């Protein structure tokens, strides 16, 4: 994948997280989810406030769950 494509993908990921109500606060952002879903899972959280410590409420592996955030520059690796 070309570097400019990765930047566009990262920007879309960040903007979709904001639209979904996931605030980009604290240390990092939601990790990228490249998986395909056959069936969605019930949400384990609705916002970052539902998560412990520095975890963020992110859509990952077919549902919203609390996960450790990543640094934005790690999305481009």
N, C-alpha and C positions, 0 to 999 in steps of 0.2 A: 504494500500500500504506500502511496506517495505521502511525504510529510504534510503537504497542504491538505490532503484528504483526511489525514488523522486529525489535524486541527479543526477542520469543519465538523468532523464526527464528534470530537470532544465538546465543541461549542453547542452542537445540537443536544448532546447528552446533558450538559449543564442547563440549557434552557428548558428542556423537557422536565428536568428535576424541579426547576423553579415553578413551572406551570402546574405540576402535580402537587405542589404544596410543600415540597422538600426544601427547606431553607438551607442555603450554603453558608452555614455559620460554623464557628469552631475550627478545628484543625482538619481540613480536607473536604473531599467531596465523595459522593457515592462511587463505588467501583463500577466499571463497565460490565454490563450483562450481555453476553453474546449468545446466550442459550435460546433455544426454541421451546415454546410451551405447547403442550397438548391440552393441558387443563390448568387453569389458574388455581393457586392456593389461597386460602383465606388469609387476610392480612394479620400480621402479628403486631403491627404498629400503624399509627396514622400520621405521626409527626416525630421529629427528633426528641421532643419532650417525653415521649413514651419510652425512650431508650435509656439505658444506664450509661453513666459516665460520658465518654466522648463518642459513643456509638451514634450512628445516623440511621434514620428510617429510610431505607432504600428499596426500590423495586429490583429484586434479584432472584433469579431462579423461580420465576412464575408467581411471585407474590411479594408484598411488602414485609420486610423484616429488619431487625436491628443488626447492623454490621459495623465493623471497624472502617472508618473512612480512609481514603487514600489521598495522597498529595496530587493536585491537578497535573503536574508534570509526569507522574507515573502512568497516567492514562495514555500518554503518547509513546510509551515504550513498547 
